[in-house]
Amino acid sequence: MLKLQWGLIGVLAFGGIGHLAGTLMSYPPGTEIFVWSLTAVFYVFAVVFLQALRLTRKNDRWIGAGATVATAAWMLLALGFGAAIGDILDPRGLVHAGASAALLITTLLSASDARSRG
């Protein structure tokens, strides 16, 4: 399951890179939408960082909790983006939401497994 989790983190990272590229190509620098779009780029990389930290520091429950909450929020925001543009199945939001949902499932399964081991 560890390789799957790293792969999902990689999917989110590539999604963040794509989001950054789209922001730089689509919006004039300094505009409101440009800044908000960069905020989303920062947030997805914060989720990537927290999830990577969670995998490397497995005994730190605070990091695990922070990664779980941040990932859940990103999943909901990605779904909210799809709803806002009128296409919940738009791949731009769906990739982020799907990878986040899968990470949430693997995070919760890992936490459950760790508790059962002691």
C-alpha distances in whole Angstrom, upper triangle without the diagonal:
4,6,5,6,9,10,11,12,14,15,17,18,20,21,23,24,26,27,29,30,31,33,35,36,37,38,41,41,42,42,40,38,37,36,34,32,31,30,28,26,27,25,22,22,22,19,17,18,17,14,14,16,14,11,14,16,14,17,19,19,21,19,16,19,20,17,17,20,20,18,19,23,22,20,24,26,24,25,28,29,29,31,34,34,34,32,28,27,28,25,25,24,22,20,19,19,17,14,15,15,11,11,13,11,7,10,12,9,8,12,13,11,13,16,16,16,19
4,5,5,6,9,10,11,12,14,16,17,18,20,21,23,24,26,27,29,30,31,33,35,36,37,40,39,40,40,39,36,35,34,33,31,30,29,26,25,25,23,20,19,20,17,15,16,15,12,11,13,11,8,10,13,11,15,17,17,19,17,15,18,19,15,16,20,19,17,19,22,21,20,24,25,24,26,29,29,29,32,34,34,35,32,29,28,28,25,25,25,23,20,19,20,18,15,15,16,13,11,13,13,9,10,13,11,9,12,14,13,13,17,17,17,19
4,5,5,6,9,10,10,12,14,15,16,18,20,21,22,24,25,27,28,30,31,33,34,36,38,38,39,39,38,36,34,34,32,30,29,29,26,24,24,23,20,19,20,17,15,16,16,13,12,15,14,10,13,16,15,18,20,21,22,19,17,21,21,17,18,22,21,18,20,23,21,21,24,26,24,25,29,29,29,31,33,33,34,31,29,27,27,24,24,23,22,19,18,19,17,14,15,16,13,12,15,14,11,13,16,14,13,16,18,16,17,20,21,20,23
4,5,5,6,9,10,10,13,14,15,16,18,20,21,22,24,26,27,28,30,31,32,34,37,36,38,38,37,34,33,32,31,28,28,27,24,23,23,22,18,18,19,16,14,16,16,12,12,15,14,11,14,17,16,19,20,21,22,19,17,20,20,16,16,20,19,16,18,21,19,18,21,23,21,22,26,26,25,28,30,30,31,28,25,23,24,21,21,20,18,15,16,16,13,11,12,13,9,9,12,11,8,11,14,12,12,15,17,16,17,20,21,21,23
4,5,5,6,9,10,11,12,14,15,17,18,20,21,23,24,26,27,29,30,31,32,35,34,36,36,34,32,31,30,28,26,25,24,22,20,20,19,16,15,16,13,11,13,12,9,9,12,10,8,12,14,13,17,17,17,18,15,13,16,16,13,13,16,16,13,15,18,16,16,19,21,19,21,24,24,24,27,29,29,30,27,24,23,23,21,20,19,18,15,14,15,13,10,10,11,8,6,10,10,7,8,12,11,10,13,15,15,15,18,20,20,22
4,5,5,6,9,10,10,12,14,15,16,18,20,21,22,24,25,27,28,30,31,34,33,34,34,33,31,29,29,27,25,24,24,21,19,19,18,15,14,15,13,10,11,12,9,8,11,11,8,11,14,14,17,18,19,20,16,15,18,17,14,15,18,17,14,17,19,17,17,21,22,20,22,25,25,25,28,30,30,31,29,26,24,24,21,20,20,19,16,15,16,15,11,12,14,11,9,13,13,11,11,15,15,13,16,18,18,18,21,23,22,24
4,5,5,6,9,10,10,12,14,15,16,18,20,21,22,24,26,27,28,30,33,32,34,34,33,30,29,29,27,24,24,24,21,19,20,19,15,15,16,14,11,14,15,11,11,14,14,12,14,18,17,21,21,22,23,19,18,20,20,16,17,20,18,15,18,20,17,17,21,21,19,21,24,23,23,27,28,28,29,26,24,22,22,18,18,18,17,13,13,15,13,9,12,13,11,10,13,14,12,13,17,16,15,18,20,20,21,24,25,25,27
4,5,5,6,9,10,10,12,14,15,16,18,20,21,22,24,26,26,28,31,30,32,32,30,28,27,26,24,22,21,21,18,17,18,16,12,13,14,11,9,12,13,10,10,14,13,12,15,17,17,21,20,20,21,18,16,18,17,13,14,16,15,12,14,16,14,13,17,17,15,17,20,20,20,23,25,25,26,23,20,19,19,16,16,15,13,10,10,11,9,6,8,10,7,6,10,11,10,11,14,15,14,17,19,19,20,23,24,24,27
4,5,5,6,9,10,10,12,14,15,16,18,20,21,23,24,25,26,29,28,30,30,28,26,25,24,23,20,19,19,16,14,15,13,10,10,11,9,6,9,10,7,7,11,11,10,13,15,16,19,19,19,19,15,14,16,15,11,13,15,13,10,14,15,13,13,17,17,15,18,21,20,21,24,25,25,27,24,22,21,20,17,16,16,15,12,10,12,12,8,9,11,10,8,11,13,11,11,15,16,15,17,20,20,20,23,25,25,26
4,5,5,6,8,10,10,12,14,15,16,18,20,21,22,24,25,28,27,29,29,29,26,24,24,23,20,19,19,17,14,15,15,11,11,13,11,8,11,13,10,10,13,14,13,15,18,19,22,22,22,22,19,18,20,19,15,17,19,16,14,17,18,15,15,19,19,17,19,22,21,22,25,26,26,27,25,23,21,20,17,16,16,15,12,11,14,13,9,11,14,12,11,15,16,14,15,19,19,18,20,23,23,23,26,28,28,30
4,5,5,6,9,10,10,12,14,15,16,18,20,21,22,24,27,26,28,28,27,24,23,23,22,19,18,19,16,14,15,15,11,11,14,12,9,13,14,12,12,16,16,16,18,21,21,24,24,24,24,20,19,21,19,16,17,18,16,13,16,17,14,13,17,17,14,16,19,18,18,22,23,22,24,21,19,17,16,13,12,13,12,8,8,11,10,7,9,12,11,10,14,15,14,16,19,19,19,21,24,24,25,27,29,29,31
4,5,5,6,9,10,10,12,14,15,16,18,20,20,22,25,24,25,25,24,21,20,20,18,16,15,15,12,10,12,11,7,8,11,8,7,10,12,10,11,15,15,15,17,20,20,23,22,22,21,18,17,18,17,13,14,16,13,10,13,14,10,11,14,14,11,14,17,16,17,20,21,21,22,20,18,17,16,13,11,11,11,8,6,9,10,6,8,11,11,10,13,15,14,15,18,19,19,21,23,24,24,27,29,29,31
4,5,5,6,9,10,10,12,14,15,17,18,20,21,23,22,24,24,24,21,19,19,18,15,14,15,12,10,11,11,7,7,10,9,6,9,12,11,11,14,15,15,17,19,21,24,23,23,22,19,18,20,18,15,16,18,14,13,16,16,13,14,17,16,14,18,19,18,19,22,23,23,25,23,21,20,18,15,13,14,14,11,10,13,13,10,11,15,14,13,16,18,17,17,20,22,21,23,26,26,26,29,31,31,32
4,5,5,6,8,10,10,12,14,15,16,18,20,22,22,24,24,24,21,19,20,19,16,15,16,14,11,13,13,10,10,13,13,10,13,16,14,14,18,19,18,20,23,24,27,26,27,26,22,22,23,21,18,20,21,18,16,18,18,15,16,19,17,15,18,20,18,19,22,23,22,24,21,20,19,17,13,12,13,14,10,10,13,13,11,13,16,16,15,18,20,19,20,23,24,23,26,28,28,29,32,33,34,35
4,5,5,6,9,10,10,12,14,15,16,18,21,21,22,22,21,18,17,18,16,13,13,14,11,9,12,12,8,9,13,12,10,14,16,15,16,19,20,20,22,24,25,28,27,27,26,22,22,23,20,17,18,19,16,14,16,16,12,13,16,14,11,14,16,14,15,18,19,18,20,18,17,16,13,10,8,9,10,7,7,11,11,10,11,14,15,14,17,19,19,19,22,24,24,25,28,29,29,32,34,34,36
4,5,5,6,9,10,10,12,14,15,16,19,18,20,20,19,16,15,15,14,11,10,11,8,6,8,9,6,7,10,10,9,12,14,14,15,17,19,19,21,23,24,27,26,26,24,21,21,22,19,16,18,18,15,13,16,15,12,13,16,14,12,15,17,14,16,19,19,19,22,20,19,18,16,13,10,11,13,11,9,12,14,12,12,16,17,15,18,20,20,20,23,25,24,26,29,30,30,32,34,35,36
4,5,5,6,9,10,11,12,14,15,18,17,19,20,20,17,15,16,15,12,11,13,11,8,10,12,9,9,13,13,12,14,17,17,16,19,21,21,22,25,26,30,28,28,27,24,24,25,22,20,21,22,18,17,20,19,15,17,19,17,15,19,20,17,19,22,22,21,24,22,21,20,17,15,12,14,15,13,12,16,17,15,16,19,19,18,21,24,23,23,26,28,27,29,32,32,32,35,37,37,38
4,5,5,6,8,10,10,12,14,17,17,19,19,19,16,14,16,15,12,12,14,12,9,12,14,11,12,15,15,14,17,19,19,19,22,24,24,25,28,29,32,31,31,29,26,26,27,24,22,23,23,20,18,20,19,16,17,19,17,14,17,18,15,16,20,19,18,21,19,19,17,14,12,9,12,13,11,11,15,16,14,16,19,19,19,22,24,24,24,27,29,29,30,33,34,34,36,38,39,40
4,5,5,6,9,10,10,12,15,15,17,16,16,13,11,12,12,8,8,10,8,6,10,11,9,11,14,14,14,16,19,19,20,22,23,24,26,28,29,32,30,30,28,25,25,26,23,20,22,21,18,17,19,17,13,15,17,14,12,15,16,13,14,18,17,16,19,17,17,17,14,12,8,10,13,11,10,14,16,15,15,18,20,19,21,24,24,24,27,29,29,30,33,34,34,36,38,39,40
4,5,5,6,9,10,11,13,12,14,15,15,13,10,11,11,8,7,10,9,6,9,11,10,11,14,15,14,16,19,20,20,22,24,25,26,28,30,32,30,31,29,26,26,27,24,21,23,23,19,19,21,19,16,18,19,16,15,18,19,16,18,21,19,19,22,21,21,21,17,16,12,14,17,15,14,17,19,18,18,21,22,21,23,26,26,26,29,31,30,32,35,36,35,38,40,41,42
4,5,5,6,8,10,13,13,16,16,17,14,11,14,14,11,10,13,12,10,13,15,14,14,17,18,17,19,22,22,22,25,27,27,29,31,32,35,34,34,32,29,29,30,27,25,26,26,23,22,24,22,19,20,22,19,17,20,21,17,19,22,21,19,22,21,22,21,17,15,12,15,18,16,15,19,20,19,20,24,24,24,26,29,29,29,32,33,33,34,37,38,38,40,43,43,44
4,6,5,6,8,11,12,15,14,15,12,10,13,13,9,10,13,12,10,14,15,14,15,18,19,19,21,24,24,24,27,28,29,31,33,34,37,35,35,33,30,30,30,28,25,27,26,23,22,23,22,18,19,20,17,15,18,18,15,16,19,18,16,19,18,19,18,15,13,10,13,16,15,14,18,19,19,20,23,24,24,26,28,29,29,32,34,34,35,38,39,39,41,43,44,45
4,6,5,6,9,9,11,11,12,9,6,9,9,6,7,10,10,9,12,14,14,15,17,19,19,21,23,24,24,27,28,29,31,32,34,37,34,34,32,29,30,30,27,25,26,25,22,21,23,21,18,19,20,17,16,19,18,15,17,19,17,16,20,19,20,20,17,16,12,14,18,17,16,19,21,20,21,24,25,25,26,29,30,30,32,34,34,35,38,39,39,41,44,45,46
4,6,6,8,8,11,11,13,11,8,10,12,9,9,13,13,11,14,16,16,16,19,21,20,22,25,26,26,28,30,31,32,34,36,38,36,36,34,31,32,32,29,27,29,28,24,24,26,24,21,23,24,20,19,22,22,18,20,23,21,20,23,23,24,24,20,19,16,18,21,20,19,22,24,23,24,27,28,27,29,32,32,32,35,37,37,38,41,42,42,44,46,47,48
4,6,8,10,13,13,15,12,10,13,14,12,12,16,15,14,17,19,18,19,22,23,23,25,28,28,28,31,33,33,34,37,38,41,39,39,37,34,35,35,32,30,31,31,27,26,28,26,23,24,25,22,20,23,22,19,20,23,21,19,22,22,23,23,19,18,15,18,21,20,20,23,25,24,25,28,29,29,31,34,34,34,37,39,39,40,42,44,44,46,48,49,50
4,7,9,12,11,13,10,8,12,13,10,12,15,14,14,17,19,19,20,23,24,24,26,28,29,29,32,33,34,36,38,39,42,40,39,37,34,35,35,32,30,31,30,26,26,27,25,22,23,23,20,18,21,20,16,18,20,18,16,19,19,21,21,17,17,14,16,20,19,19,22,24,24,25,27,29,29,31,33,34,34,37,39,39,40,42,44,44,46,48,49,50
4,6,9,7,9,7,5,9,10,9,10,13,14,14,16,18,19,20,22,24,24,26,28,29,30,32,34,35,36,38,39,42,39,39,37,34,35,34,31,30,31,29,26,26,27,25,22,24,24,20,19,22,20,17,19,21,18,17,20,21,22,23,19,19,16,18,21,21,21,23,26,26,26,29,30,30,31,34,35,35,37,40,40,40,43,45,45,46,49,50,51
4,6,6,9,8,7,10,12,11,12,15,16,16,18,20,21,22,24,26,26,28,30,31,32,34,36,37,38,40,41,44,41,41,38,36,37,37,33,32,33,32,28,29,30,27,25,27,27,23,22,25,23,20,22,24,21,20,24,24,26,27,23,23,20,22,25,25,24,26,29,29,29,32,34,33,34,37,38,38,40,43,42,43,46,47,47,49,52,52,53
4,6,9,9,6,8,11,11,10,13,15,15,16,19,20,20,22,24,25,26,28,30,30,32,34,35,36,38,40,42,39,39,36,34,35,35,31,30,32,31,27,28,29,26,24,27,27,23,23,26,24,21,24,26,23,22,26,26,27,28,25,25,21,22,26,26,24,27,29,29,28,32,33,32,34,37,37,37,39,42,41,42,45,46,46,48,50,51,51
4,7,8,6,7,10,11,11,13,15,15,16,19,20,21,22,25,26,26,28,30,31,32,34,36,37,38,40,42,39,39,36,33,35,34,31,30,32,30,27,28,29,26,24,27,27,23,23,26,24,21,24,26,23,23,26,27,28,30,26,26,23,24,27,27,25,28,31,30,29,32,34,33,34,38,38,37,39,42,42,42,45,47,46,48,51,51,52
4,6,5,6,9,10,11,13,15,16,17,19,20,22,23,25,26,27,29,31,32,33,35,37,38,39,40,42,39,39,36,34,35,34,31,30,32,29,26,27,28,25,23,25,25,21,22,24,22,19,22,23,20,20,23,25,26,27,24,25,21,22,26,26,24,26,29,29,28,31,34,33,33,37,38,37,39,42,42,42,44,46,46,47,50,51,52
4,5,5,6,9,10,11,13,14,15,17,19,20,21,23,25,26,27,29,31,32,33,35,36,37,39,40,37,37,34,32,33,32,28,28,29,27,24,25,25,22,20,23,22,18,19,21,19,17,20,20,17,18,21,23,24,26,23,24,20,20,24,25,22,24,28,28,26,29,32,31,31,34,36,34,36,39,39,39,42,44,44,45,48,49,49
4,5,5,6,8,10,11,12,14,15,17,19,20,21,23,24,26,27,29,30,31,33,35,36,37,39,36,36,33,31,32,30,27,26,27,25,22,23,23,20,18,20,20,16,16,18,16,13,16,18,14,14,18,19,20,22,19,20,16,17,20,21,19,21,24,24,24,26,29,28,29,32,33,32,34,37,37,37,40,42,42,43,46,47,48
4,6,5,6,9,10,11,12,14,16,17,18,20,21,23,24,26,27,29,30,32,33,34,36,38,35,35,32,30,31,30,27,26,27,26,22,23,24,21,19,21,21,17,17,20,18,15,18,20,17,17,21,21,22,23,20,20,17,17,21,21,19,21,25,24,24,27,29,28,29,32,33,32,34,37,37,37,40,42,42,43,46,47,47
4,5,5,6,9,10,10,12,15,15,16,19,20,21,22,24,26,27,28,30,32,32,34,36,33,33,30,28,29,28,24,24,26,24,20,21,23,19,18,20,20,16,17,20,18,16,19,21,18,19,22,23,23,25,22,22,18,18,22,22,19,22,25,24,23,26,28,27,28,31,32,31,33,36,36,36,39,40,40,41,44,45,45
4,5,5,7,9,10,11,13,15,15,17,19,20,21,23,25,26,27,29,30,31,33,34,31,31,28,26,27,26,22,22,23,21,18,19,20,16,14,17,17,13,14,17,15,13,16,17,15,16,19,20,20,22,19,20,16,16,19,19,17,19,22,22,20,23,26,25,25,28,29,28,30,33,33,33,36,38,38,39,42,43,43
4,5,5,6,9,10,11,13,14,16,17,19,20,21,23,24,26,28,29,30,32,34,31,31,28,26,26,26,22,21,22,21,17,18,19,16,14,16,16,12,12,15,14,11,15,17,14,14,18,18,18,20,17,17,13,13,17,17,14,17,20,19,18,21,24,23,24,27,28,27,29,32,32,32,35,37,37,38,41,42,43
4,5,5,6,9,10,11,12,14,15,16,18,20,21,22,24,26,27,28,30,32,29,29,27,24,25,25,21,20,22,21,17,18,20,17,14,17,18,14,14,18,17,15,18,20,18,18,22,22,21,22,20,19,15,15,19,18,15,18,21,20,19,22,24,23,24,27,28,27,29,32,31,32,35,36,36,37,40,41,41
4,5,5,6,9,10,10,12,14,15,16,18,20,21,22,25,26,26,28,30,27,27,24,22,23,22,18,18,19,18,14,15,17,14,12,15,16,12,13,17,15,14,17,19,17,18,22,22,21,22,20,20,16,15,19,18,15,17,20,19,18,21,23,21,22,25,26,25,27,30,29,29,32,34,34,35,38,39,39
4,5,5,6,9,10,11,12,14,15,17,18,20,21,23,24,25,27,29,26,25,23,21,21,21,17,16,17,16,12,13,14,12,9,12,13,9,10,13,13,11,14,16,15,16,19,19,18,19,17,16,12,12,15,14,11,13,16,16,14,17,20,18,19,22,23,22,24,27,27,27,30,32,32,33,36,37,37
4,5,5,6,9,10,11,12,14,16,17,18,20,21,23,24,26,28,26,26,23,21,21,21,18,16,18,17,14,14,16,14,11,14,15,12,12,16,16,14,16,19,18,18,21,21,20,20,18,16,13,13,16,14,11,14,17,15,15,18,20,18,19,23,23,22,25,27,27,27,30,32,31,33,36,37,37
4,6,5,6,9,10,10,12,14,15,16,18,20,21,22,24,26,23,23,21,18,19,19,16,15,17,16,12,13,16,14,11,15,16,13,14,18,17,16,19,21,20,21,24,24,22,23,21,20,16,16,18,17,14,16,19,17,15,19,21,18,19,23,23,21,24,27,26,26,29,31,30,32,35,35,36
4,5,5,6,9,10,10,12,14,15,16,19,20,21,22,24,21,21,18,16,17,16,13,12,14,12,9,10,12,10,8,11,13,10,11,15,15,14,17,19,18,20,23,22,20,21,20,19,15,14,16,15,12,13,16,15,13,16,18,16,16,20,20,19,21,24,23,23,26,28,27,29,32,33,33
4,5,5,6,9,10,11,12,14,15,17,19,20,21,23,21,21,19,16,16,16,13,11,13,13,9,9,11,10,7,10,12,10,10,14,15,14,16,19,18,19,22,21,19,19,18,16,13,12,14,12,9,11,13,11,10,14,15,13,14,18,18,17,19,22,21,22,25,26,26,28,31,31,32
4,5,5,6,8,10,10,12,14,15,16,18,20,22,20,20,18,15,16,17,14,12,14,14,11,11,14,13,11,13,16,14,14,18,18,17,20,22,22,23,25,24,22,22,21,19,16,15,17,15,12,14,16,13,12,16,17,14,16,19,19,17,20,23,22,22,26,27,26,28,31,31,32
4,5,5,6,9,10,10,12,14,15,16,18,20,17,17,15,12,13,14,10,9,12,12,8,9,13,12,10,13,15,14,15,18,19,18,21,23,23,24,27,26,24,24,23,21,18,17,19,17,13,15,17,15,13,16,17,14,15,19,18,16,19,22,20,20,24,25,24,26,29,29,30
4,5,5,6,8,10,10,12,14,15,16,18,16,16,14,11,11,12,9,6,9,9,6,6,10,9,8,10,13,12,13,16,17,17,19,21,22,23,25,24,21,22,21,19,17,15,16,14,11,12,14,11,9,12,13,10,11,15,15,13,16,18,17,17,21,22,21,23,26,27,27
4,6,5,6,9,10,11,12,14,15,18,17,17,16,12,12,14,12,9,11,13,10,9,12,13,11,13,16,15,15,18,19,19,21,23,24,25,27,25,23,23,22,19,17,16,17,14,11,13,14,11,10,13,13,10,12,15,14,13,16,18,17,18,21,22,21,24,26,26,27
4,5,5,6,8,10,11,12,14,16,14,15,14,10,12,13,11,9,12,13,11,11,15,15,13,16,18,18,18,21,22,22,24,27,27,28,30,29,26,26,25,23,20,20,20,18,15,17,18,15,13,16,16,13,15,18,16,14,18,20,18,18,22,22,21,23,26,26,27
4,5,5,6,9,10,10,12,14,11,12,10,7,8,10,7,5,9,10,8,9,12,13,12,15,17,17,18,20,22,22,24,26,27,28,30,29,26,26,26,24,22,20,21,19,15,17,18,14,12,15,15,12,12,16,14,12,15,17,15,15,19,20,18,20,23,23,24
4,5,5,6,9,10,10,13,12,12,12,8,8,10,9,5,8,11,9,8,12,13,12,14,17,17,17,20,22,22,23,26,27,28,30,28,25,25,24,22,21,19,19,17,14,15,15,12,10,13,12,8,10,13,11,9,12,14,12,13,16,17,16,19,21,21,22
4,5,5,6,9,10,13,12,14,14,10,10,13,12,9,12,14,13,12,15,17,15,17,20,20,20,23,25,25,26,29,30,30,32,30,28,27,27,24,22,21,21,19,16,18,18,14,13,16,15,11,13,15,13,11,15,16,14,15,18,18,17,20,22,22,23
4,5,5,6,8,11,9,11,11,7,8,11,10,8,12,14,13,13,16,18,17,19,22,22,22,25,26,27,28,31,31,33,35,33,30,30,30,27,25,24,24,22,19,20,20,17,16,18,17,13,15,17,15,12,15,17,14,14,18,18,16,19,22,21,21
4,6,5,6,8,7,9,9,6,5,9,9,7,9,12,12,12,15,17,16,18,20,21,22,24,26,26,28,30,31,33,34,32,29,29,29,27,25,24,24,21,19,19,19,16,14,16,15,11,12,14,12,9,12,13,10,10,14,15,13,15,18,18,18
4,6,6,9,10,11,13,9,9,12,13,10,12,15,15,14,17,19,18,19,22,23,23,25,27,28,29,31,33,34,35,33,30,30,30,27,26,25,24,21,19,20,19,16,15,17,15,11,13,14,11,9,12,13,10,11,14,14,12,15,18,17,18
4,6,9,9,12,13,10,11,14,14,12,15,18,17,17,20,22,21,22,25,26,26,28,30,31,32,34,35,37,38,36,33,33,33,30,28,27,27,24,22,23,23,19,18,20,18,15,16,18,15,13,16,16,13,14,17,16,14,17,20,18,19
4,6,6,9,10,8,9,12,13,12,14,17,17,17,20,21,21,23,26,26,27,29,31,32,33,35,36,38,39,38,34,34,34,32,30,29,29,26,24,24,24,21,19,21,20,16,17,18,16,13,15,16,13,12,16,15,13,15,18,17,16
4,6,8,10,8,8,11,13,12,13,16,17,17,19,21,21,22,25,26,27,28,30,32,33,35,36,38,39,37,34,34,34,32,31,29,28,26,24,24,23,20,19,20,18,15,15,16,13,11,12,13,9,9,12,12,9,12,14,13,13
4,6,9,9,8,11,13,13,14,17,18,19,20,23,23,24,27,28,29,31,32,34,35,37,38,40,41,40,36,36,37,35,33,32,31,29,27,26,26,23,21,22,21,18,17,18,16,13,14,15,11,10,13,12,9,11,14,12,11
4,6,6,6,9,10,11,13,15,16,17,19,20,21,23,25,26,27,29,30,32,34,35,36,38,39,38,35,35,36,34,32,30,30,28,25,25,25,23,20,21,21,17,17,18,16,13,14,16,13,11,14,15,12,13,16,16,14
4,5,5,6,8,10,10,12,14,15,16,18,20,21,23,24,25,27,28,30,32,33,34,36,38,36,33,34,34,33,31,29,29,27,24,24,24,22,19,20,20,16,15,16,15,12,12,14,12,9,12,14,11,11,15,15,14
4,5,5,6,8,10,11,12,14,15,16,18,20,21,22,24,26,27,28,30,31,32,35,36,35,32,33,33,32,30,28,28,27,23,23,24,22,19,20,20,17,15,18,17,13,14,17,15,12,15,17,15,15,18,19,18
4,5,5,6,8,10,10,12,14,15,16,18,20,21,22,24,25,26,29,30,31,33,34,33,30,31,31,29,27,25,26,24,21,21,22,19,16,18,18,14,14,16,15,11,13,16,13,12,15,17,15,16,19,19,19
4,5,5,6,9,10,10,12,14,15,16,18,20,21,23,24,26,27,29,30,32,33,32,28,29,29,28,26,24,24,22,19,19,19,17,14,15,15,12,11,13,12,8,9,12,10,8,12,13,12,13,16,17,17
4,5,5,6,9,10,11,12,14,15,17,18,20,21,22,24,26,27,28,31,32,31,27,28,29,28,26,24,24,23,20,19,20,18,15,15,16,13,11,13,13,10,10,13,12,10,13,15,14,14,17,19,18
4,5,5,6,8,10,11,12,14,15,16,18,20,21,22,25,26,26,29,30,29,26,27,27,26,24,22,22,21,18,18,19,17,14,15,16,13,12,15,15,11,13,16,15,13,16,18,17,18,21,22,22
4,6,5,6,8,10,10,12,14,15,16,18,20,21,23,24,25,27,29,27,24,25,25,23,22,19,20,18,15,15,16,14,11,12,13,10,9,12,12,9,11,14,13,12,15,17,16,17,20,21,21
4,6,5,6,9,10,11,12,14,15,17,18,20,21,23,24,26,27,26,23,23,24,23,21,19,19,18,15,14,15,13,10,10,11,9,6,10,10,7,8,12,11,10,13,15,15,16,19,20,21
4,5,5,6,9,10,11,12,14,16,16,18,20,21,22,25,26,25,22,23,24,23,21,18,19,18,15,14,16,15,11,12,14,11,9,12,14,11,11,15,15,14,16,19,18,19,22,23,23
4,5,5,6,9,10,10,12,14,15,16,19,20,20,23,24,23,21,22,22,21,19,16,17,16,13,12,15,13,10,12,14,11,10,14,14,12,13,17,17,16,19,21,21,21,24,26,26
4,5,5,6,9,10,10,12,14,15,17,18,20,21,23,21,18,19,19,18,16,14,14,13,10,9,11,9,6,8,10,8,7,11,12,10,12,15,15,15,17,19,20,21,23,25,25
4,5,5,6,9,10,11,12,14,16,17,18,20,21,20,17,18,19,18,17,14,14,14,11,9,11,11,7,7,10,9,7,10,12,11,11,15,16,15,17,20,20,21,23,25,26
4,5,5,6,9,10,10,12,14,15,16,18,20,19,16,18,18,18,16,13,14,15,11,10,13,13,9,10,13,12,11,14,16,14,15,18,19,19,21,23,24,24,27,29,29
4,5,5,6,9,9,10,12,14,15,17,18,17,15,16,16,15,13,10,11,11,8,7,10,10,7,9,12,11,11,14,16,14,16,19,20,20,22,24,24,26,28,30,30
4,5,5,6,9,10,11,12,14,16,17,15,12,13,14,13,12,9,9,10,7,4,7,8,5,6,10,10,9,12,14,14,15,18,19,19,21,23,24,25,27,29,30
4,5,5,6,9,10,10,12,14,15,14,11,14,14,15,13,10,11,12,10,7,10,12,9,9,13,13,12,14,17,16,17,20,21,21,23,25,26,27,29,31,32
4,5,5,6,9,10,10,12,14,14,11,14,13,14,12,8,11,12,9,8,12,13,10,12,15,15,14,17,20,19,20,23,24,24,26,28,29,30,32,34,35
4,5,5,7,9,10,11,13,11,9,11,10,10,8,5,7,8,6,5,9,10,9,11,14,14,14,17,19,19,20,22,24,24,26,28,29,30,32,34,35
4,5,5,6,9,10,11,9,6,9,9,11,10,6,7,10,8,6,9,12,11,11,14,15,15,17,19,20,20,23,24,25,26,28,30,31,32,35,36
4,5,5,6,9,10,10,8,11,11,13,12,8,10,13,11,10,13,15,13,14,17,18,17,20,22,22,23,25,27,27,29,31,32,33,35,37,38
4,5,5,6,9,9,8,10,9,11,9,6,9,12,10,10,13,15,14,15,18,19,19,21,24,24,25,27,29,29,31,33,34,35,37,39,40
4,5,5,6,5,4,7,6,9,8,6,7,11,11,10,12,15,15,15,18,19,19,21,24,24,25,27,29,30,31,33,35,36,37,39,41
4,6,5,6,5,9,9,12,12,9,11,14,14,12,15,18,17,17,20,21,21,23,25,26,26,29,31,31,32,35,36,37,38,41,42
4,5,8,8,12,11,14,12,10,13,16,15,14,17,20,19,19,23,24,23,25,28,28,29,31,33,33,35,37,38,39,41,43,44
4,6,8,10,9,12,11,10,12,15,15,15,17,20,20,20,23,25,25,27,29,29,30,33,34,35,36,39,40,41,43,45,46
4,6,9,9,12,13,11,13,16,17,16,18,21,21,21,23,25,25,27,29,30,31,33,35,35,36,39,40,41,43,45,46
4,5,5,9,10,9,10,13,14,13,15,18,18,18,21,23,23,24,27,28,29,30,32,33,34,36,38,39,41,43,44
4,6,9,10,7,7,11,12,10,12,15,15,15,17,20,19,21,23,24,25,27,29,30,31,33,35,36,37,39,41
4,6,9,7,6,9,11,10,11,14,15,15,16,19,20,20,23,24,25,26,28,30,31,32,34,36,37,39,41
4,6,6,6,9,10,11,12,14,15,16,18,20,21,22,24,25,27,28,30,31,32,34,36,37,39,40,42
4,5,5,6,8,9,10,12,14,15,16,18,19,20,22,23,25,26,28,29,31,32,34,35,37,38,40
4,6,6,7,9,11,12,13,15,16,17,19,21,22,23,25,27,28,29,31,32,33,35,37,38,40
4,6,5,6,8,10,11,12,14,15,16,18,20,21,22,24,25,27,28,30,31,33,35,36,38
4,5,5,6,8,10,10,12,14,15,16,18,19,21,22,24,25,27,28,30,31,33,34,36
4,6,5,6,8,10,11,12,14,15,16,18,20,21,22,24,26,27,28,30,32,33,35
4,6,5,6,8,10,10,12,14,15,16,18,20,21,22,24,25,26,28,30,31,33
4,6,5,6,9,10,10,12,14,15,16,18,20,21,22,24,25,27,29,30,32
4,5,5,6,9,10,11,12,14,15,17,18,20,21,22,24,26,27,29,31
4,5,5,6,9,10,11,12,14,15,16,18,20,21,22,24,26,27,29
4,5,5,6,9,10,10,12,14,15,16,18,20,21,22,24,26,27
4,5,5,6,9,10,11,12,14,15,17,18,20,21,23,24,26
4,5,5,6,8,10,11,12,14,15,16,18,20,21,23,25
4,5,5,6,8,10,10,12,14,15,16,18,20,21,23
4,6,5,6,8,10,10,12,14,15,16,18,20,21
4,5,5,6,9,10,11,12,14,15,17,18,20
4,5,5,6,8,10,10,12,14,15,16,19
4,5,5,6,9,10,11,12,14,15,17
4,5,5,6,8,10,11,12,14,16
4,5,5,6,9,10,11,12,15
4,5,5,6,9,10,11,13
4,5,5,6,9,10,11
4,5,5,6,9,10
4,5,5,6,9
4,5,5,7
4,5,5
4,5
4
